[in-house]
């Protein structure tokens, strides 16, 4: 009897699903090696992404998973929310990463802090406390389970945006976000309506992140993902892509 390969060939739809999970998740389960025992240790962490899609976490230096990451940076991050019915029928992605601590003196710190707090505003309560630190989880590969019989192995190139357009958008991202939310609120709400396939939306939606692939749009605890038809080269082009569809 021939051996059955459970891994499906990678498709654009699988890549898009994994990117959506990566960009819209606000929390996940991180697996590390315990620094004291060497045993696997799992913990829940709040999650955001850098402009290119690299996962970001903010953790206490006193936490066991933080000391684990400092001792051994190899880790995995599981993302994906459970819906109605069988929890195993809902999509999730496991990201295989190496953690890199972000020092407050590095040039990237301001951008990482801003993007993280745009995605997780409640993190402002402790982001600047002395024992809290940011980590970039440098992505090496990923495993997507889109539901029963829908397993895919994905690469770094499948999920991350190129460095040059990411840097170009990051430079003016915050001003573009503020412009969208102040002057183009109706367009943002119409996009949310399109994504939710709803006739009427009562809640107020706002853009919380821009990158070469798309925009993150949020209302309360809900985060939606709008994918650009083509990649903008700057924050200004991202605004145009959202307002002149």
C-alpha positions as CSV (number, residue, x, y, z in Angstrom):
1,X,0.0,0.0,0.0
2,X,1.6,3.4,-1.0
3,X,2.4,5.8,1.8
4,X,0.1,8.7,2.0
5,X,1.7,12.1,2.3
6,X,-0.5,14.3,4.7
7,X,1.2,17.5,3.5
8,X,-0.5,19.2,0.6
9,X,1.3,21.2,-2.1
10,X,1.5,24.8,-1.2
11,X,-1.2,27.0,-2.7
12,X,-1.8,30.8,-2.8
13,X,-4.9,30.2,-0.7
14,X,-2.9,28.4,2.0
15,X,-0.3,31.2,2.1
16,X,-3.1,33.8,2.3
17,X,-4.8,32.0,5.2
18,X,-1.5,31.7,7.1
19,X,-0.8,35.4,6.6
20,X,-4.3,36.3,7.8
21,X,-3.8,34.3,11.0
22,X,-0.4,35.9,11.5
23,X,-1.5,39.5,11.0
24,X,-4.9,39.3,12.9
25,X,-3.9,37.3,16.0
26,X,-3.6,39.2,19.2
27,X,-2.5,36.3,21.3
28,X,-1.0,32.9,20.9
29,X,0.7,30.0,22.6
30,X,4.5,30.0,22.7
31,X,6.5,26.9,23.3
32,X,10.0,27.2,24.7
33,X,12.6,25.1,26.6
34,X,12.5,25.7,30.3
35,X,15.8,27.2,31.3
36,X,15.9,25.2,34.6
37,X,14.8,21.8,33.5
38,X,15.1,21.7,29.7
39,X,11.6,20.5,29.5
40,X,9.1,21.9,26.9
41,X,7.2,24.8,28.4
42,X,4.1,26.5,26.9
43,X,2.6,29.8,27.8
44,X,0.1,32.3,26.4
45,X,1.6,35.6,25.0
46,X,0.1,38.7,23.4
47,X,1.3,39.0,19.8
48,X,1.7,41.6,17.0
49,X,3.8,41.7,13.9
50,X,6.6,43.9,12.6
51,X,6.0,45.6,9.2
52,X,7.5,42.6,7.3
53,X,5.4,40.1,9.2
54,X,7.9,39.0,11.9
55,X,6.0,38.1,15.1
56,X,6.5,40.4,18.1
57,X,5.9,39.6,21.7
58,X,6.2,41.7,24.9
59,X,7.0,39.7,28.0
60,X,8.1,40.1,31.6
61,X,11.7,39.3,32.3
62,X,10.5,37.4,35.4
63,X,8.4,34.9,33.4
64,X,9.7,31.4,32.9
65,X,9.2,31.5,29.1
66,X,11.3,34.7,29.0
67,X,14.3,33.1,30.8
68,X,13.7,30.1,28.5
69,X,14.0,32.2,25.4
70,X,17.2,33.9,26.7
71,X,18.8,30.5,27.4
72,X,17.6,28.9,24.1
73,X,16.0,31.1,21.5
74,X,14.4,28.2,19.6
75,X,10.6,28.4,20.0
76,X,7.3,27.8,18.3
77,X,4.2,30.1,18.3
78,X,0.7,28.7,17.7
79,X,-1.8,31.2,16.3
80,X,-5.5,30.7,15.5
81,X,-8.8,31.2,17.3
82,X,-11.3,28.5,18.1
83,X,-14.8,29.0,16.6
84,X,-18.1,27.1,17.0
85,X,-18.1,23.3,17.0
86,X,-15.1,21.1,16.9
87,X,-12.0,23.2,17.8
88,X,-9.8,21.0,15.6
89,X,-11.9,22.0,12.5
90,X,-10.7,25.6,12.7
91,X,-7.4,26.8,11.0
92,X,-4.2,27.4,13.0
93,X,-0.6,28.0,12.1
94,X,2.5,27.0,14.0
95,X,5.5,29.3,13.4
96,X,9.0,27.9,14.0
97,X,11.2,30.8,15.1
98,X,14.3,32.0,16.9
99,X,13.7,34.7,19.4
100,X,15.8,37.9,19.3
101,X,15.6,40.3,22.2
102,X,15.0,44.0,21.1
103,X,17.1,46.3,23.1
104,X,15.6,49.7,23.9
105,X,18.7,51.4,22.4
106,X,18.3,49.8,19.0
107,X,17.0,51.8,16.0
108,X,14.1,49.4,15.5
109,X,12.8,49.7,19.0
110,X,10.5,52.7,18.4
111,X,8.8,51.1,15.4
112,X,8.4,47.8,17.2
113,X,6.9,49.4,20.2
114,X,4.5,51.5,18.1
115,X,3.3,48.6,16.0
116,X,2.9,46.4,19.0
117,X,0.8,49.0,20.9
118,X,-1.3,49.8,17.9
119,X,-2.2,46.1,17.7
120,X,-2.5,45.6,21.5
121,X,-3.4,48.9,23.1
122,X,-3.7,47.4,26.6
123,X,0.0,46.7,26.5
124,X,0.7,50.3,27.2
125,X,0.0,49.6,30.8
126,X,3.3,47.7,31.2
127,X,5.3,48.2,28.0
128,X,7.6,50.7,29.6
129,X,8.1,48.9,32.9
130,X,11.7,48.1,33.5
131,X,11.4,44.3,33.5
132,X,9.3,44.0,30.3
133,X,11.1,43.3,27.0
134,X,10.2,42.9,23.4
135,X,11.3,40.0,21.3
136,X,11.2,39.5,17.6
137,X,10.5,35.9,16.7
138,X,12.6,35.5,13.6
139,X,10.6,33.2,11.4
140,X,12.3,30.1,9.9
141,X,9.3,28.0,8.7
142,X,5.7,27.3,9.5
143,X,3.1,24.5,9.6
144,X,-0.4,25.4,8.6
145,X,-3.4,23.3,9.5
146,X,-6.4,24.7,7.7
147,X,-8.8,22.1,9.1
148,X,-9.1,18.3,8.6
149,X,-7.0,17.1,5.7
150,X,-5.6,20.6,5.0
151,X,-1.9,20.5,6.2
152,X,0.8,22.6,4.6
153,X,4.5,23.3,5.2
154,X,5.3,26.9,4.5
155,X,8.6,28.8,4.2
156,X,9.8,32.2,5.5
157,X,9.5,33.6,2.0
158,X,5.8,32.5,1.9
159,X,4.9,34.6,4.9
160,X,7.3,37.6,5.2
161,X,7.3,40.8,3.1
162,X,10.5,41.9,1.4
163,X,12.7,44.3,3.4
164,X,12.8,47.3,1.0
165,X,9.0,47.9,0.6
166,X,8.5,47.1,4.3
167,X,11.0,49.9,5.3
168,X,9.4,52.3,2.8
169,X,5.9,51.8,4.3
170,X,7.2,51.8,7.9
171,X,8.8,55.2,7.5
172,X,5.4,57.0,7.1
173,X,3.1,54.3,8.4
174,X,1.9,56.1,11.5
175,X,1.0,59.3,9.7
176,X,-0.8,57.3,7.0
177,X,-2.8,55.5,9.7
178,X,-3.8,58.7,11.4
179,X,-4.8,60.2,8.0
180,X,-7.0,57.2,7.2
181,X,-8.7,57.2,10.6
182,X,-9.3,60.9,10.6
183,X,-10.1,61.7,7.0
184,X,-11.3,58.4,5.5
185,X,-13.3,56.8,8.3
186,X,-16.2,56.0,5.9
187,X,-13.9,54.2,3.5
188,X,-12.4,52.1,6.3
189,X,-15.9,51.2,7.5
190,X,-16.9,50.2,4.0
191,X,-13.9,47.9,3.8
192,X,-14.8,46.3,7.1
193,X,-18.4,45.8,5.8
194,X,-17.0,44.1,2.7
195,X,-14.7,41.8,4.8
196,X,-17.6,40.9,7.2
197,X,-20.1,40.6,4.4
198,X,-22.5,42.5,6.5
199,X,-25.3,44.9,5.3
200,X,-24.8,47.3,8.2
201,X,-22.0,47.9,10.6
202,X,-22.7,49.9,13.8
203,X,-19.3,49.7,15.3
204,X,-16.5,52.1,14.5
205,X,-13.5,50.5,12.7
206,X,-10.0,52.0,12.4
207,X,-6.8,51.0,10.7
208,X,-4.2,49.8,13.2
209,X,-1.4,48.6,10.8
210,X,-0.1,49.0,7.2
211,X,2.4,46.8,5.4
212,X,3.2,45.8,1.8
213,X,0.6,43.0,1.8
214,X,-2.4,44.8,3.3
215,X,-4.0,46.6,6.2
216,X,-5.1,45.5,9.7
217,X,-8.5,47.0,10.6
218,X,-9.9,46.7,14.2
219,X,-12.9,47.4,16.3
220,X,-12.7,46.4,19.9
221,X,-11.4,42.8,20.1
222,X,-12.0,42.1,16.4
223,X,-9.2,42.4,13.9
224,X,-9.9,42.1,10.2
225,X,-7.4,41.8,7.4
226,X,-7.6,43.6,4.0
227,X,-5.2,42.4,1.3
228,X,-4.0,44.9,-1.3
229,X,-4.5,43.9,-4.9
230,X,-0.9,45.0,-5.5
231,X,1.8,46.0,-3.1
232,X,2.1,49.7,-2.4
233,X,5.6,51.2,-2.4
234,X,4.9,53.8,0.4
235,X,2.5,54.8,3.2
236,X,0.9,57.3,0.8
237,X,0.3,54.5,-1.8
238,X,-1.2,52.4,0.9
239,X,-3.7,55.2,1.8
240,X,-4.6,55.4,-1.9
241,X,-5.1,51.7,-2.1
242,X,-7.6,51.8,0.7
243,X,-9.5,55.0,-0.3
244,X,-9.6,54.7,-4.1
245,X,-10.7,51.1,-4.6
